[in-house]
Amino acid sequence: MSAKILAFAGALRVGSFNKKLVHIAANAARKAGAEVTVIDLRDFPLPIFDEDLESSDGLPPNRRKLKDLFLAHDGLLLSCPEYNSSITAVLKNTIDWVSRPCEGEKPLGCFDGKVAAIIAASPGALGGLRGLVTVRSILSNIKVIVLPDQIAIVKAHEAFNSDGSLKDPKQLAAVESIATRLVHVTNKLKG
């Protein structure tokens, strides 16, 4: 059975460069034989994580939907925008809500042992590289195996064609290589 990969961008904006990038990577993962589910975090709105809110109102329904998606997949393919040199609020909030345990579930059960590939695109000169450092740190600390390969697409506002494809064949090859490696490593670890 092939790897099941959950793919999404840590962005809400409709025209997000990272949404374009994650679709390119997801297509490469499919070509490598994975079953890929691409989601848009815009379809799973959540309040800002607050333990008092969790205690008084319970867990938001979208949190359960997202958690079920994480549990059903072996790997994560994340395209991570950089806001002010760090991770986006929506990506951190998603991780925080999904990490909350359910009764009878082992701590971090939806992250433990998952394999992740992280990529980024940004209009800036570093392409989101600083944000990837934070994403890598967070995921590693919650028991996710983060592949060492990554790419940060600089000047993202100039990097894509009108159809959403990357203009630079070397960047495209790097993104496809990372997605393919994610599939191969995930399949090996699944046994």
C-alpha positions as CSV (number, residue, x, y, z in Angstrom):
1,M,0.0,0.0,0.0
2,S,1.4,3.4,-1.0
3,A,2.0,6.4,1.3
4,K,-0.9,8.6,2.1
5,I,0.1,12.2,2.1
6,L,-1.8,15.2,3.5
7,A,-0.8,18.4,1.6
8,F,-1.6,22.0,2.4
9,A,-0.3,25.5,2.5
10,G,0.0,27.5,5.8
11,A,-1.9,30.3,4.1
12,L,-5.5,31.5,3.7
13,R,-5.1,34.0,0.8
14,V,-6.8,32.8,-2.4
15,G,-3.9,33.7,-4.6
16,S,-1.2,32.4,-2.2
17,F,2.1,31.5,-3.8
18,N,2.4,28.7,-1.3
19,K,-1.0,27.2,-2.4
20,K,0.4,27.1,-5.9
21,L,3.6,25.5,-4.7
22,V,1.9,22.8,-2.7
23,H,-0.2,21.8,-5.7
24,I,3.0,21.4,-7.8
25,A,4.5,19.3,-5.0
26,A,1.3,17.2,-4.5
27,N,1.3,16.4,-8.2
28,A,4.9,15.1,-8.0
29,A,4.0,13.0,-4.9
30,R,1.1,11.5,-6.9
31,K,3.5,10.7,-9.8
32,A,5.7,9.0,-7.2
33,G,2.8,6.7,-6.3
34,A,1.4,8.4,-3.2
35,E,-2.3,8.9,-2.4
36,V,-2.4,12.6,-1.9
37,T,-5.1,14.7,-0.2
38,V,-4.8,18.4,-0.8
39,I,-6.7,20.6,1.6
40,D,-7.2,24.4,2.0
41,L,-7.0,25.6,5.6
42,R,-9.6,28.2,4.6
43,D,-12.1,25.4,4.5
44,F,-11.4,24.6,8.2
45,P,-11.8,27.8,10.1
46,L,-10.8,27.6,13.8
47,P,-10.8,30.1,16.6
48,I,-7.4,31.1,18.1
49,F,-6.3,28.3,20.4
50,D,-7.4,29.0,23.9
51,E,-7.5,26.4,26.7
52,D,-10.3,28.3,28.4
53,L,-12.4,28.2,25.2
54,E,-11.6,24.5,24.9
55,S,-12.8,23.9,28.5
56,S,-16.0,25.9,28.2
57,D,-17.0,25.1,24.6
58,G,-15.3,21.9,23.9
59,L,-13.3,21.2,20.8
60,P,-14.3,23.0,17.6
61,P,-15.8,20.7,14.9
62,N,-13.2,21.7,12.3
63,R,-10.5,20.6,14.7
64,R,-12.0,17.1,14.7
65,K,-12.2,17.1,10.9
66,L,-8.5,18.2,10.6
67,K,-7.4,15.8,13.3
68,D,-9.1,12.9,11.5
69,L,-7.3,13.9,8.3
70,F,-3.9,14.0,10.1
71,L,-4.6,10.6,11.6
72,A,-5.6,9.1,8.3
73,H,-2.3,10.1,6.6
74,D,1.3,8.8,6.9
75,G,3.0,12.0,5.8
76,L,2.7,15.8,5.5
77,L,3.6,18.0,2.6
78,L,3.6,21.6,3.8
79,S,4.2,24.8,1.9
80,C,4.9,27.4,4.5
81,P,4.6,31.2,4.0
82,E,6.8,33.4,6.1
83,Y,5.2,36.3,7.9
84,N,7.5,38.7,9.6
85,S,10.4,36.2,9.6
86,S,8.3,33.4,11.1
87,I,5.5,30.9,10.8
88,T,2.0,32.0,9.9
89,A,-0.7,32.3,12.6
90,V,-3.0,29.9,10.7
91,L,-0.4,27.2,10.5
92,K,0.6,27.5,14.2
93,N,-3.1,27.6,15.2
94,T,-3.8,24.5,13.1
95,I,-0.9,22.6,14.7
96,D,-2.0,23.7,18.2
97,W,-5.6,22.6,17.8
98,V,-4.8,19.3,16.0
99,S,-2.3,18.4,18.7
100,R,-4.9,18.5,21.5
101,P,-5.5,14.9,22.7
102,C,-8.8,13.1,22.6
103,E,-9.8,10.6,25.2
104,G,-8.0,7.3,24.7
105,E,-5.5,8.8,22.3
106,K,-1.8,8.8,22.9
107,P,-0.2,12.3,23.2
108,L,0.6,13.8,19.8
109,G,-0.9,10.7,18.2
110,C,-1.7,12.6,15.0
111,F,2.0,13.7,14.6
112,D,4.1,10.9,16.2
113,G,6.1,9.1,13.5
114,K,4.7,11.1,10.5
115,V,7.2,12.2,7.9
116,A,7.0,15.8,6.6
117,A,8.5,17.7,3.7
118,I,8.6,21.5,4.0
119,I,8.8,24.0,1.2
120,A,8.1,27.7,1.0
121,A,7.6,30.6,-1.4
122,S,7.9,34.3,-0.6
123,P,8.3,37.6,-2.5
124,G,11.3,38.3,-0.3
125,A,15.0,37.6,-1.0
126,L,15.1,34.5,1.3
127,G,12.0,32.9,-0.1
128,G,10.5,32.0,3.3
129,L,13.7,30.3,4.6
130,R,13.5,31.9,8.1
131,G,9.9,30.6,8.6
132,L,11.0,27.1,7.6
133,V,13.5,27.1,10.5
134,T,10.6,27.6,12.9
135,V,8.3,25.1,11.2
136,R,11.1,22.5,11.3
137,S,11.7,23.1,15.0
138,I,8.0,22.9,15.9
139,L,7.4,19.7,13.9
140,S,10.5,18.0,15.2
141,N,9.5,18.8,18.8
142,I,6.1,17.1,18.3
143,K,7.6,13.8,17.0
144,V,7.4,14.5,13.3
145,I,10.3,13.2,11.1
146,V,11.1,16.3,9.0
147,L,13.1,15.5,5.8
148,P,16.4,17.5,5.6
149,D,15.6,18.5,2.0
150,Q,13.7,21.8,1.6
151,I,13.4,24.6,-0.9
152,A,12.5,28.3,-0.5
153,I,11.3,30.0,-3.7
154,V,12.6,33.6,-3.7
155,K,10.8,36.5,-5.5
156,A,7.7,34.3,-5.6
157,H,5.7,37.1,-7.3
158,E,7.9,36.5,-10.3
159,A,8.5,32.8,-10.0
160,F,5.1,31.4,-11.3
161,N,3.5,31.3,-14.7
162,S,-0.1,32.4,-15.1
163,D,-1.2,28.8,-14.9
164,G,0.4,28.3,-11.5
165,S,3.5,26.4,-12.7
166,L,7.0,27.4,-11.9
167,K,9.0,29.2,-14.5
168,D,12.4,27.9,-13.5
169,P,13.0,24.2,-14.4
170,K,15.6,23.8,-11.7
171,Q,13.2,25.0,-9.0
172,L,10.5,22.7,-10.4
173,A,13.0,19.8,-10.3
174,A,13.9,20.6,-6.7
175,V,10.2,20.7,-5.6
176,E,9.5,17.5,-7.4
177,S,12.5,15.8,-5.9
178,I,11.5,16.8,-2.3
179,A,7.9,15.5,-2.9
180,T,9.3,12.2,-4.4
181,R,11.7,11.7,-1.5
182,L,8.8,12.3,0.9
183,V,6.9,9.4,-0.7
184,H,9.9,7.1,-0.7
185,V,10.9,7.7,2.9
186,T,7.3,7.4,4.1
187,N,6.8,4.1,2.2
188,K,10.1,2.8,3.8
189,L,9.1,3.7,7.3
190,K,5.6,2.2,6.8
191,G,7.4,-1.1,6.1
